[in-house]
Amino acid sequence: MTNAHFIVPVRDGERELLDRVADLATGFAAVAADYDERAELAVEHLDALHEAGADDAVLPESSGGAGLSYLGLGRLVRILARADPSTATIWTMHAGAGVALAEFTGESSGSFFADELRAGKRFANALSEPASGNRFLQPQHVAEPTAGGWLLSGAKRFVSGSEIADYLLVNALVAGEPAFFGVVPDETVSIVPIWDTLGLRATRSQLLAFDDTVLRAEYRGRAPRPGDFAVIPAGLPAISLGIADAALDALVEHARTREILGKPLAHQQWVQYEVADAQTRLAAAHALYEQALWQADHGIALFFDNLSRAKYLANKVAVDVAQLGVRVGGGSGYLKRSPIQRHLRDAQAGQLMAYSTEVIAGVIGRGVLGVPDEA
Ligand SMILES: Cc1cc2nc3c(=O)[nH]c(=O)nc-3n(C[C@H](O)[C@H](O)[C@H](O)COP(=O)(O)OP(=O)(O)OC[C@H]3O[C@@H](n4cnc5c(N)ncnc54)[C@H](O)[C@@H]3O)c2cc1C
């Protein structure tokens, strides 16, 4: 009932990959709470996803990969996020950085990064800066020219999976313009140990300090452009939708098994009404997302595209469903051992990840109202 949102079939051949990922996800779900409690990267999950062909699949055909569709990507991340949203986040960031480096560096190092992704090397995005806030594609750090490239000093925040990354996708201003680079982390890149988050704890999204790190000219890429396979914008809504699905599952399980004065909680009318409202809005969020993925597969770009709207709605609905879970869960759901509290913590993160719900709302609202963007 809660998962009857799949409207459009995926392409031939993608079903098998999704079945393999769904099998793996059953095992990931069983240990997700333990990884969260220990705030530990589930490296074994990432290895299993690579073995299952996820990294080869996500690489576009133009970069030598299998060319997963947006619809297939969305389904894959959603399956993962329902089971273990930290693994879903790390894999999305890894795939996003790997595909971006393969595409951005095109004719220079593109085939090198594509081969590395297919070989099982790990990638992470070091884009967000303390001073650029949510506008992670607009770096404030200026890279200064040096022999063979440019030098970068400054911090990048919330770099998910950075501790196990073989390559970082890094941006900085070069001659006043945002430029993108592949960076092999060396002794000039260090972790500032402030990391410890409320939710998505198994992403270990660290603050990185760069101290005269060389941005090599040979690993310099162009900026993102239409037509690139946009893994992260397409994957982020699925993280919140997967969390929302899991939160609704936990809520339903609790409401059906918890008896109050001789009757299951599910028999109380307020629970039925609230669940109807939450499930219907969640189904609408899934439908908008499916439509946006289909549009992306068909090259249809809409005003601040529907993937951003789908993220906005998915982020909000996930928090709403998770909060309802806490109400329905009562004291039992408030216990640390309950999945209900973890879903609430995880749901909050979706709104923060760029672009945040506030940034998206600003763009959509200005567009609807006809208010020009500020320079
Ligand atoms: C779990 C997690 C994983 C992440 N992983 C990565 C990663 O792998 N790589 C990476 O580079 N980044 C990553 N990020 C960073 C993320 O994508 C955001 O860029 C970053 O969190 C936003 O910056 P900030 O936290 O400094 O928030 P701030 O920018 O300080 O935001 C504070 C508030 O201001 C609002 N706000 C900010 N800018 C604007 C604006 N221009 N207009 C209107 N409102 C605004 C925000 O919505 C928020 O409500 C991750 C974040 C999280 C939570």
The ligand as an ORCA input file, in Angstrom:
! r2SCAN-3c Opt
* xyz 0 1
  C      24.069     15.031      5.619
  C      24.705     16.052      4.719
  C      25.587     15.619      3.742
  C      26.218     16.557      2.911
  N      27.138     16.115      2.008
  C      27.828     17.009      1.264
  C      28.878     16.589      0.393
  O      29.159     15.386      0.253
  N      29.573     17.537     -0.287
  C      29.298     18.863     -0.165
  O      29.964     19.667     -0.815
  N      28.315     19.301      0.665
  C      27.592     18.406      1.375
  N      26.625     18.838      2.244
  C      26.448     20.295      2.395
  C      25.098     20.772      1.901
  O      24.813     20.331      0.638
  C      24.938     22.266      1.984
  O      25.676     22.913      1.015
  C      25.316     22.816      3.259
  O      24.837     22.064      4.338
  C      24.659     24.215      3.313
  O      25.453     25.037      3.930
  P      25.329     25.352      5.488
  O      25.151     24.093      6.208
  O      26.469     26.199      5.775
  O      23.986     26.076      5.693
  P      23.740     27.630      5.530
  O      24.035     27.973      4.129
  O      24.452     28.348      6.624
  O      22.193     27.750      5.768
  C      21.564     28.296      6.937
  C      20.130     28.609      6.601
  O      20.104     29.644      5.597
  C      19.423     29.193      4.449
  N      20.120     29.704      3.267
  C      21.421     29.515      2.938
  N      21.720     30.131      1.770
  C      20.573     30.717      1.360
  C      20.229     31.490      0.216
  N      21.135     31.768     -0.741
  N      18.932     31.899      0.100
  C      18.017     31.618      1.060
  N      18.297     30.888      2.165
  C      19.556     30.438      2.308
  C      19.469     27.684      4.500
  O      18.377     27.092      3.819
  C      19.381     27.424      6.004
  O      18.033     27.463      6.402
  C      25.939     17.932      3.056
  C      25.028     18.354      4.030
  C      24.403     17.439      4.850
  C      23.434     17.930      5.880
*
